[in-house]
Amino acid sequence: MNTRGSAEGHASGGPATPSGHAAPSGPGASAGPDAPATPQGPDAPATPKEPSTPATPRNITPWPQARTTAEQAPGPAPGSAPLNRSTPLPLPQALGQALSTPLTALTDLPSFDTSAMDGWAVAGPGPWDVRAGGILAGQGQPEALSDGEAVRIATGARIPREATAVIRSEHGVTDDKGRLYPQRDVTHGQDIRPRGQECRSGDQLLPGGTLVTPAVLGLAAAAGYDELAVVPRPRAEVLILGDELLTEGLPHEGLIRDALGPMLPPWLRSLGADVIAVRRLGDDAEALHQAITTSTADLIVTTGGTASGPVDHVHPILRRIGAELLVDGVAVRPGHPMLLARIRPDQHLVGLPGNPLAAVSGLLTLAEPLLRALSGRPAPSPYTAVLRDDVHGHPHDTRLVPVTLDDDQAVPLHYNGPAMLRGVAVADGLAVVLPGGARHGQELEVLDLPWAVPGLGGDAAGECFT
């Protein structure tokens, strides 16, 4: 798994803050910002501590502000024209994408009076003489009925002129002379779907931004659409950095397995992206520069290299190409060395820390709101859960803690250090723990973990590993 590119876990007297100073010392602080306030191990819930003021100024973005910045990043840059993201797609291909324009009715629905049931169409009061033959769905305009006359009719068939009601098959009987008698009261218009009952031509059926689900495809087809105008999936490219990463076998001799290469592409697809390439670049600054400057993706995601070590090349290259740094560090644990940059008005880069759980934090903090905005989707409604156990907090940073949900209670999980995936692998979400920690019974916001949804993210066969 990737481990570089993070200031979390320095060995020189405690973890370093982004300003290079050691974190505050005291009970629970000697093991770093993700350590508990009691000696229960690096990932056990602990008694929350009161918030404190950091000893030095911190030039990093508060966690809520970072998410807002990412969501607003796809808007037009100063002095540029608004971005127009819309493409027509055949109905099946539009599944999982957002409508770029409202869906309006092209016709009345239904477009003619139809029978809601199998039975008889009748005219006037009964009993009725049953006409020979019947009316099936798909036939043209049937012959009009006269008072006292009935005709067999199928569900969805066109109602004949002058018909006043439909009698269901189980609610009528005929005698040996072919006369129809009702078995219960008949009301005018019963079991007839009148023209325009669902909508009239020109009515707005769905607003722009609606996610195209199977039901939306059905509605669009019923309304006469062959294709839908949708916001195209943003194209994402993943750049895996680090000479120490193995792609197979057991870790050995200072080399570790790459956890982010297998994890990030499906996760990005579940967030609505079309992953067009995954490239392994090692610690080669020129290769990274070439990859960034030649990429055609809407979003470039890098792993590691976001700190200021000798092989952390992301910041120098962003400066070299004149990228606009929108977020440079976030007050969140794990994951605070993450960054967001605008390379062009229509291209952004999210730099994730190399530690796996820190990278997950970066995905949900910066990549998720950015991809949601690029995809034209509305923000999901936030939800909360009651905390079952105390969780210690960082003095001045938000913490994202893996939790399971049990009867609407959030149960904090162990193995929640920046380099660990064991907790998040079984989690239902990440609880948002504000500075100072949280206690049993407190309500906390929970972020969903967007595991891959069929039809939403495309086919993994499209990935290109180089």
N, C-alpha and C positions, 0 to 999 in steps of 0.2 A: 504494500500500500504506500501511497505517496506520503511523505512526511515533511518535505521542506516547504519554505515559503510561509512559515508561521512564526510569529514572535512569541507564541504561547509555549511555555515550557523551557525557557532559558535556564541554564544551570548555574549562572553567576549570582547566587544569593537570592534566587526567586525569579519569577517570570518578569520579562521586560514589558513595559508599556510601549505603545507606538512612539513615544518621545524618547525611548531608550532608558528610561528610569525603571528601577525595580518597583514592583508592586508593593503596596503597604504591607508591613510586617505585622505580626501579632497572631493570636490564636486563629488557626484555620487558614492563615495566609502563607505560611512558609512553603507549602507545596504548590502554590500558584493559584490563579483565579478560579480554576475548576476543582480545587481541592475542598473537602468538607471542613466545617468548623470544629469537628471532633475527629478523633483518630479512628475512623471507621473504614478507611480505604478511600481511594480516589473517586469512587463513584457511588457512594452510599448517601441517601438523603440525610441532611443534618439540620440542626436548629438554625433558623434564619438569623442574620445579623442586621443591625440597623444600618441604613445608608450612611455613607460618609463622603466628605468632599475630597476629590483627588488632590494630591499634594502639588501636582504640576498641571499646567494647561494641557489639554488634549485636543489636537486638531483632527479629530475623527468625527464621523457623522453619527448622531443618535440613531438607534435601530429603526424607530418608526419613520424618521425623516428619510433614511436610506431607502426604505421600501417605496415611499412616495416619490422620491427622486427617480427611482427605476421605472415606476409606472408612468411617469410623465416624460421620460427620456425620449420615446419615439415621436413626440410632438415636434413640429418644425423648429429647427435651430434658428437663432436670430438672423434675420435677413434672408431666409430661404423660404421657398414656396411650401405650402402644406403637402404632406405626403399622401398620395392617393393609392390605397391598397385595395383593389377589388379585381376579381376575375370571375367569369362565368364558368361553371362546371356542370357536367351532366349530373343528374340527381344522385346516383350512387356515389360518385366521387366527392360530393359535397359533405358527406357524413363526417361529423366531428369538427367541422369548421363553423365560423360565425357568419351570419348574414351581414353583408356589407351595406345593404339597403333594406328598408322595410319590405315585407312580403305582402303584396296587395292582391285581392281577389281579381282574377281575370274574367270571372263570370259569376252569375248567381249560383249558390250552392244550396240545395240541388238546383239544377238549371231547368227543371220542369217538375210538376207535381208527380210524386212517386208513391208507390205503396210501401208502407213500412212493414207489412206482414204478408205471408201467404194467406190467401183466402178468397173472398169475393168482393169486387167493387159493386156497389149498389147505388141506385138512384131513387130518391123519394122514400116514402114509408113502405114497409113490407106487409105481407110476404112478397117475394119477388120471383118472377119467371127467370130461370137461368138460361142465358143465351148459350148456344153451342160454341165450342172452342174455348179459347182463353187468351190471356195477354201475358207474354213473357218479357223479362228484362231484355233490353237491347232492341226491341221492336219499335217501329215508328209510331206515329199518332194513331191510336186505336179509334174505332168507330164509336160515336157518341152513344150514351145510354138514354133510354126513355124512362119516365117515372114508372116504377114497378118492375124494373128490369135489373138483372144482375149478370155478372160475368166473372169466371174464375180469373184470378190475377196472382202473379208471383211477386215476391219481395223485390223491390227496385224497379218494377215495371212502371211504365207511364200510365197515369190515371186517365181514363177516358173522360171526355167532356160530359158535363152534367152529372157526374158521379158525386154523391153526397157523403159517402163513408166507405170504409173497408171493414168487412167482418172477417175476423180471423177464422181459419179453418176449424179450430176447436170450439168456436162460439156459434156455429151455425149447422143446421141439418137440412137435408133435402128429402122430399117425399117421392113416391113412385111416379108422380106427375112432373117431376123436375122443378118443383117450387121450393124456394129457400126460406127457412124460418130461423129467426135469431133465437139464441138461447139466453141472451141477456139484453139489457137496454142498449140501443144504438144511438149514439150522439153524432151530431153533424160534424164532419171532418175527422172522425176518429180514425187513427192509424193511416192517415194521409200525411206525408211530408210535403208541405207546400213549397213551391218554388221560392228560393231565397231564405229558407228557414235558418240556415247556418250563417249565410252572409250574402250581401249584395255586391255586384260587380263594383270594384273600386274601394271596397272596405279594406282597412289595414288588418291583416290577419296576425302578423307578428312584427315586432319592431326590429330595426337593425341591431346587430349584436347578439341576436338569439343564436344559441348553439344548435346546429343542425343535428337532431336526433333522428332515429328511425320514424318517430311519429311526425316530425316536421317534414321528412321526405314524403310520407303518406299524404299529409295535408297539401303540400305543394303539388303533388301529382293530381290529387282530386281537384285542385284549383286550376289545373291546366298547364302547369309548368313542366318543361322538358329539362331545364337547367336552372341553376340558382346562382345569383351573384353573391360570392362569399369573399371574405378576407383570406388571402392565401396563407398557408402555413409559413411562418418565418423559417428561413433556412439557417441551420446552425452547423458550425464546424467546431470540433473539439481538438485542442492541441495539448497533448500529454507531454509534460516537461520533466526532465530528470534522468541523469545517467545511471542512477542506482536502481532502476525499475526493471523487474523481470516480467515476462509475459507468460511464463509457464514454470512449473516445477516448484521446489521448496526454496525459501529464502536461504542464502548462504553467503559467506565471506563479504558481509557488508551490503549485499544486494537484497532487495525486498520485492515482494510481488506488487504489481500495479493493481490496486483495487478500483481506481477511478475510471480506467479505460473500459472495463466491463460494465460499470455502474452508471456512468453519466449518459451515454447515448439513449438507453431505454427510458431513463428518468426524464431527459429532455423531450423525448417523444411524448411521454405522458403529460408533459406541460404544453403540448401543442406544436412542438417544433418538428421540422423535417431535417433530420441529421444527415448531412450530405457527405461528411468525411470525418474520420478520426485519425489524427496524425501523431506519431510518436517522434518527438524532436530531440530528446535528450537535453543537454545543457548547452546547446549550440545557439549563440546569440544571432548569428547571421541567418541560420535556418529559421529561427523564430521571426526575424524581421521579414524574410522572404515570404513566409507563410501568412503573416498578417497583411502585408501590403498587396499580396496577390489573391487573397480570399474574396470570393463573391458572396459569402454568406451574409445574412442580415445580422447574425449574432456569432461572434467568435468567443469560445469559452476556453480559457487556459487553466491549467492545474499546476499549482506551485509557482515559485519564482516571483511572488508578490511582495516579499520583504526586501531587505537591503543587503543580503549576503553577496559573496563574490560571484555566485552563479545565478543570482536573481535578476533576470534580464528584462522582466516585463516593464517596469517603470522606465528604464533608460530607452527602451525601444518606443514606448508611447511618447516620450519627450522628443525623440528623434524624428518621428513622423508627424509631430504637431497635433496629436490627439488631445481632445478636451477631457480632462479628468473630472468626472461628475461626482464620484464618490471615491475617496482614498482612505480606506479604513472605516470600520463600523464599530460602534460601541456595543458589541455583542460577543458572548463567549459560548461555544467556540466560534472561531471564524473571523476575528476582527481584522486580519490583514487583507480581506477581500477588497476589490475595487470595481468600479464601473467607469468606462471611458467611451466617449463618442469619437469614432474615427472619421466617419462621414455623416452627413445628415441621415442617411439610411443604413448606417452600419455601426454597431456597438460591440464592445468587448467587455465581458465579465471575467475578471481574474479571480479564480478561486484559490484558497489556501491549499496546500498539498495534503494536509491531514484529512482523512476521509470524512469524519463527522463534521469537521470545520468546513469542508467542501459542501456537505449537505446543507449546512447553515447558510453558506453563500448562495446556493441554488434557490432556497426558499426566500432569502432576503432580497436578492437582486435579480436573479434569472426569472423567477416565477412572475413577479409583477411586470417585468419588461416583456416577457413572451406573451403574457395575457394582453397587454396593451397592443403589441404588434399583431396579435391574433384577433383583435377587435372584440374581446370578451369582457363582460362586466365583471367587477370584483365580486368574489363570492361573499355571501353573508358570513360575518365572523361568528364563531360559536365559542362557548366557554364550557368548562367542566370544573367540578369541585375537586380540589386536591385532597387525596387520601392521606398523604404523608407530608411532613415538613420537607422543604427543599432549601438548602442554603443558597445564598445569592452572592453575586459579585458586588463590591462596594459601589461601583458607579456604572457598570455595564449590564445590559439585559443578558439573561441566559436563556438558551433554547435547550430544553431537557426532554429526551425521549420518554414518552409515556404510553401506557396502554389505557384503554377506556373500558371500565367495568361498571355497569349500572350507572352511567353518567358520572362516574368518578374517574379522575386522572390518577393513575398509579405510576409514580416515577420509577424509571428503570435504572438498574446498575449498568456499568460499562458505558458511561456517558462521557468519557474523556475525548479530547479532540481527535486522537488517532484511532478511536475505537468505533467499530461498526456493529458489535455484538448486540448492543442495546437497540439501536435504530432498526436492526433487521427484524425485530419482533414488535416494533412500536406501531401504534395507531396514529400517532401524531407527535408534534413537538410542542410542549407547554412553554408559554412565554412567561418567564420569571423575571419580574422587574428588579432593579437594583435593591439590595437589602434582603432578598429572599422572599419566601412565601410559607405560610403555615397551613397545617391541616384544616380543611373546611373552607379555605379561601377559593374563590372562583378565579380561574385563569383562562386566558385566551389559548386556544389550541390550534396549531397549524396542521392542516391535512398533509399527509404524505401521499403524493399523487402517483400511486403505483400504476403501471401501464394499463390503459383502457383499450380494449380491442377496437380497431377502426379509427382511433384518435391519432396515433402517432406514426402510422405508416409501417413499412416492412423493414426489418433489420437487414435484409439482404442488400439494401441500398447503401450501407456503410462502406467506407473505403479506408482501410487501415494502411498507412504507409510509414 
